[in-house]
Amino acid sequence: MAQFTIPEHDYAVVATTNKRIGEGYEQLIAWMNERKLEKHENALAIEVFYIDDHLDEEPVELWIPVKNARE
C-alpha cells in the first residue's frame, strides 16, 4: 500500500460508472464550461472507483481540480 498527500484544491465532481467514464468526463467538462471554470493544470485529476466484485457496473467519481478566484 502506498500513501501520499494531495494538496487542497477546489474540484468539479461527477458520479458515473466504470462503463460510462467517457460520458462522465463529457458531462463534467460541459458543466465546467457553462460556469466558465478552468482546470487547474498543475493539479491531479482523481478517479475514485468503488470496487464491488458482485457488480458488473461499478460506481466511479471523477474529480477535476479547478482554478478559483484565489489563484
N, C-alpha and C positions, 0 to 999 in steps of 0.2 A: 504494500500500500504506500502511496506517495501522498504527501501533504504539501500544499502551497497556499500562499495568501494572495487574494485578489484585491487590488486597491478599490476603494469605494468609488462608484460611478452611478449615474442615473441610467436606467435601462428601459428600453421598449421591450415588452414581453408578449408572447402569444403562446397559447396552448394548442398543440396539434398532435399528430400521431407519427409513429415511425414510418408509416406508409404514405404520409401526406406532408413530409417535411418541406418539399418544394413549394407546395401551396401555402404552407405556414409562413415561409420566408416572403413569398409574394404578398401575402396579406399584411405582414408586418411592415414591409418596405412601403407599401401603398399607404398604410396608416401613418408612417413617419413622414412621408411626402406631403400628405394632407395637412399635417401640423407643422410643416417646414422644419422638421428635426433632422439633424445631420449625425451620421455615425461618427463616433469618436475613433479615429483611425489608429490611435496608439493604445487602444484598449482591446481586450479579448472579447469576442462574442462567445456565448456559452450555450451549449445544448445539454439539457438535463433529461436523461432517459430514465423512466420508471420501469425497470425490467420486471416482468412477471412471466414466468415460464408457462403459465396457463393461458396467456393471451396471445393471439396471433397479431393483433394490432395494439401496440403499447403506447401509453401517453408520453409525450415529449413536450418540454417547454423550451422555447427559443428566446434567448436574452441577447439583445443587441445594445451595446453601450452607446449612449447619445451624448452629444455636447450639450451643455446647459449654459445659462446666462452667466455663470461664474467664470467660464473659461474664455 
